[in-house]
Amino acid sequence: MNARTASTEVSVPLGEDFPEIRDSVRRICADFPGAYWRDLDEREAYPTEFVNALTQAGYLAALIPEEYGGAGLPLRPAGVVLEECHAAGCYAAAAHAQMYTMGSVLRHGSPEQKARYLPRIASGELRLQAFGVSEPTTGTDTTKLKTRAVRDGDHYVINGQKVWTSRALHSDLMLLLVRTTPLERVTKKTEGLSVFLVDIRESLGKGLEIRPLKAMINHNTTEVFIENLRVPAENLIGGEGKGFRCILDSMNAERILVSHESIGDARWFTRTASKYACERIVFDRPIGQNQGIQFPIARAYAEMQAADMMLRKAAALYQAGLPCGEDANLAKLLSADAAWHAAEACMQTHGGFGYAREYDVERRWREARIQQIAPVSTNLILAYIGEHVLGMPRSY
C-alpha cells in the first residue's frame, strides 16, 4: 500500500502526547542542570550518571520487547524521551544509539542472540551504544567500505578501520558493518555486506584498538582500528551478505528518533531566547520589543511546529508498518533546520553573552549544528528526495 495514494487509519497525535513519560523525563533531567553539562564539556567526559538514570528508569530499553525485559514501547514515545531530554537542556545523544541499534538485533537477530543479549541490555548490565559504519576514506559511500571479514572455521577474521564511532569507549557491545564479499565480486554493490555484534570487552587488545577523536562537541566519538580480530561466526546478524538490509531497516527509525532531539533543541532555543528577549533591557526597552530580535525567534518557532508535525506523521507511518522513507527523511531535514535556525536566533538574541559558557547557549549551539551532518547529511537527504521522490536523475 502506498501511504501517499491510499486512505489509511493511521492516527497522528496532536498536542502534548504521552504526558506521563514527558513528566518523568523532566524530573530526571532536573537533576542534571547546565552546570553538569558544562563540567563534562570542559573535561570531555561521558555523562555516566545521566545515562545510568535513563537506564534505571527503563528508557534506554524503551523499544526492547517486554519478553526480553524492555518496555516494548512504539517508536513515538521512545522519541518523546529524547525530545524531552533535549528540551530540558540535556544531551541524549550520549545514549540514543542504544535505541536505534536495537532495530538490527530485533528484526534480524536469531532467537539465541536476542535471548543472550537483549535482557542484559534492558537491565543495563550491557551497553550497546556503538555503531561502526563510517570509514575515513568512504564516508557516506557505505557500499565501498573497506573493512573486510573473512571466514576462518567458526570465526571471522576482520581487518579495517572505522571513524566517528561514537561511545565505543563507553560501550560493551558494538554493531560493526563489514564487507564479507569484495565489491568486484557482487552483482549489486549493496550485496556482500555483513553485520557483526562485537564484544568490545573481549576484543580490546586482541585485534581491536579504540582511540578518542577530539571534536567540536563532547560527543565521545572515536576511531576504531581492527587488525586480525577474531569474531565468532555466531555473532553474525542476519546472515552473511545481508548486512545492508539490516542497517537499512534501522535507518528510518534512527532518523525519526534523532529528529525528536532536534525538536527538543528547537524548543529549548526558542524558550531560552524568548525569555532573555523579555528580560534584557537595552535603550530603556526589552530587546524582544524589536522586530529584528522578535521575528527570527517567531519564525524559528513556526519552523519547529511544522517540523514536529512532519515528524509525528513519520513516526505514525513507521509504527503502522507503512512506507515512511520519504517522511523520515523530510522529518530529519526539517527538524535539523528548525533546530539550527532556532540556535542561530538564540545566539543572536544573546549577543556577546551567547558566547559566555555560563548561559549554555554556545554549547547547545555547537551541539545543534551536528544534526546538519550526522547521522546523515542534509545534502544526502536532498539527493534522496530529488531522486526517489521527485524522479530526477541520481546526483551521485
N, C-alpha and C positions, 0 to 999 in steps of 0.2 A: 504493500500500500504506500502510495506517495503522500507524505504529510502535507504537501502543498496543493494537491489536487483533489483529495478526498476528505469528506467530513469525518471527524473523529470525535470521541467522547473525552479527549484529553482535557483536564482541568488545570488552569493556571491560577494559583492563589494570588490574591491581592492583599495589600496591607502587611502588617507585621505577623507573618505566619510563624508557627512553632514558637509561641511566646515563652513556653516553659524552658525550652532549650536556650533561647536567647537570654533569659534572665539568669539561668545557671552559668552560662559562659561569661556574662557580665560580672557575676560575683567572683568567678575565678580570676578574671583579668584585673579586677580591682586590687588584687594582691600583688600585681606586677606593674607599678606605675612607671612613668617616664624615666625616673632615676635608675630603675633596674635595667632598662634597655640601654641607657646612656653608658652605664658602667660596663655592660657586656660589649658595647660597641668600642669603647676605649680599649678594652683588653682583647678584643676579637675572640670572645669566649662564647661557648654554646649555652643556650638558656635551659640548662638541665632541670632546674626547679619548675619552670613553666611547662616544659614537655612532660615532666612527671605528673604535674597537676592535671593536665589534659588526659594523660593516660589513666590516672586513678579515677577520673570522672567517667571513663569509658568512651571518651570522644574520639580517640585515635583508633578505636575498634568499631567505629560507627557503622562501617559498611561490611564488617565481618558477620556472617550469619549467626544467629543465636545458638545453633547447634555446635558452633566452634567457640562459644564464649563471648561473641560480639553482640552489638546492639541490633544488627540486622536492619538498619535504617535505609530508606531510599536516599538517592543522591542529593536531593534538595536540602533536607535537614542537615546532612553532613556538610554541605556548602555553607549553610547558615552558621555553623560553628566557626568556620574560617572567617566568614564575613564579620561576625561579632568580635572576634579577636582583633581584627584589623581596625574596626570601628572604634574599639577601645584604646587603640594606640599600641597594641601588642603586635608581634610578628610571627604569625602562624606558619610561615614558610619554613621555619625551623623544624616542623614536624609534618607538613602536609603530604609529603611523598608517601607516608605510610598508608594514607587513604587511597591514592590512585594506583599505587603499585599492587594493591590488593586485586585489582581487576584482572591482571595477568594470571595471578595464582588462582583466584576464584573461578575464572572462566576456562582456564587451560591446564591447571594443575591436576595431578592424579589424586584419587581419593587418599592414597597413602601420604602424598605431600601435604594435602590440606590437613589431615589428621595430625601429622607430625609438627607442622609449623603454626597453623592458624590459632590454636588455643593458647600457645605460648606468646604469640604476638598480641593477641587480645588482652592477655593478663598483664602485659608489659615485661614479661620475662625476656622476650626477644624484641629487638627493634629492626624493622625492615624500612630503613629510611633512605637507602642509597640506590640509585638507578644509573648504571653505567652504559650510556649510549653514545654521547658526543665524543669525537676524537679530534686531535689537533689539526689534522690535515683535511678532514672531510666535512666537519661542521654539520649543517642540516642535510647534506647529501648522504643520508643514512645508509643507503644501499651500497655505497662504496667504502664502508668502513673496513679497516684493515686488521682488526683484532681477529685472530684465527684460532679455531678449536679443531683438533684432530683426534679422532677416536683411537684409544690405545687400551684394548681389553675392556675392563669395566670402568674405565676412566676416560676423560677427555683431557688432552694437554693443550693449554691455552697460552697464547703469546700475543702481546699487543699493548696498547696504551689508551687510556681514557682521560678526558679532561672535563672540567665543570661537573664533576661527580660530587654533588653537594652531600654533606653529612656522612660521608664514608668513614670518617674517623669517629663518628658517634653512632654507628650502626653495627649491629651484629650480623646482618644479612644484606646482600646486595643482589639485585637483579642485573644481569650482565648480558648485553646483546653482542653476539659474535658472528663470524662467518664460519660455517661448517663446510660449505662448498664454495670454491673460488668463483668469483663473479664471471669469469670467462667460460665456466662450465655450466651455467644455468641458462634456461630459456628466457625467463623473466628476471630482471635484476632484483626483484623483491624476494626471489626464491633463494634458498641456501643460507638463510639467516636463522640463528637459533638463540634461545634464551635459557640461561642457567641461573639457578639460585645458588649463589656463592656464600659459604660460611666464612665471613671475614675473620672471625676469631681463630679458626683453624688454619687460615691461609696466610696470615701475616708472617713474613719471614720465610715462607715456603713457596716463593714464587710471586707473592703479592706485596707490593710496596705502595703506601699511600702518603702523599706529601700535601701539606696545606697550600692553597693557592690564594694569596692575598688579593683582595678585590676592593672595589669602591664601597661595597656594603658588607656587613658582617653576615655573610650567607653560609659560612662554614663549608666552603667549596674546596675541592681537592683535585689533584692529578693522581691517576692510578696507573701504576706500572706493573705489567704482568709478564713474567718470564718463566716458561715451563711450569705453569701452575696446573696441578692435577686436581680435577673436579670429578667427583663420582658421576657416572652416567645417570644414576637415579635422580640427580639434581636437574636434569634437563626438563624444562617446562614446555609442554605442548607438542613434543615430538621434534625430531631433527629436521631442520629446514623450514619449520613453520613459525619461526620467531617473529617475522614481520607482522603476521596476523595477530600474534599475542600482544605486541606493543600497540598495534593499531587499535585494537579493542579498548585499550586503556586511554588512548589519546583524547577521545571525546570527553570521557569522564574527567581527565586531567584538566582540559581546557575549561570545562564547566566549573570545576572545583576552584581553580585558581582565579577565575573570573569573580567569584564571590569575594576573594581577598581584595581585588581592585575596587569592587563596590564598597567594601568596608573602608578602604583607604579614602575613597572619594567622600564618604560620609564624614570621616574624621577631618579631612581637609576643609570641607565646606562649613562644618560646625565650628572648627577652630578659627577659621578666617572670619566668619560672621561675628563670633564673639569678640575677637580682637578689634574688628572694624567698629563695633559698637562702643568699645571701651577706650580706644586710643584717640586722644584729643590733640589735634593739630590745627593751628589757626582758629582756636576757640570753638571748634566743632568736631564731632566724631568723624573720623575719616570715612566711615561707612555711608555718610551722607553724600559723598562724592560719587558720581556715576562711574568715574574711572576705577574706583575700588569696588563699588556695588555690583556693577554689571558683569564683570568676569566671574564673580562668585555665583551670581544668579545663573549665568549660562552654564557654569560647571555643574550646578545642581540639576539643571534641566537635562544635561547630557547624562548625568548619573541615573536619573529616573528612567530615561529612555533605555539605557544600557541594562538596567535592572529588569525591565520588562522583557527584553530580548533574552536575558539570562534565565528568567523564570520559565519562559517558553522552551528554551533548550533543555532545561532540567526536566520539564514535564514530558517532552517528547522522548528523552532518554529513558525515563522511568517506564514509559508506556511501551518501550521496545520499538519505537518508530524511528525512521531515518532522521538523524539530527546533526549530520556533519556540517551542513551549511549554518545551522542555528548555533552550534557550539563554536564554530569559528567566528561568526558575527558577534556573539556574546563576548568572546575573548578580545576581539578587536575593539569593540565599542566600550567595554568596561576598562580596558587598559588606557584608552584615550581619555575617558572620563576621569579616571584617577590622575592621569598626568596633567590634564588641564586644571583640575582642582588643586593639584600640588603647586602648579605654577601660580595660580591665583592666590593661594595661601602664602606662598613665599613672597610674592609681590606686595600683598597686603601688609605683611610684617616688616617689609623694607629691610633695614640693616639688622633688626632683631631676628629676622628669619635665618640669619647666619649663626646666631648665638645658639649653642648646643642646648642650653637650659630650656629653650622653647620647644625642642623636639621636632621643629619643622624641617630643618636641614637634613636630619637623619631620615625622617619619613619621606622627604622629597627624594633622597637618594634611593630609598627602598622602592618607591613607586616607579622609578624610571626603568627598573629591570623588567617590568611587565611588557615593555615595548620590544624586548628582545627574547625573553625566556618565559615559559618553556618553549615558545615558538615565536619567531619574529613576526611583527605585524606585516612586514613585506611579504612573507611567505603566505600569510592568510589572504592578503590581497591577490596573490598569484593563484591561490586555490579558488577564490571567488571568481576571478576572471576566467579561469579555465573550466572549472567543474560546475559553476552556477550560471555564468553568462555565455559559456560556449566559445570563448575566444581561444586563439592558439596558445599552446603551452609556452610560457615565457622563460623557461629554464630547462 
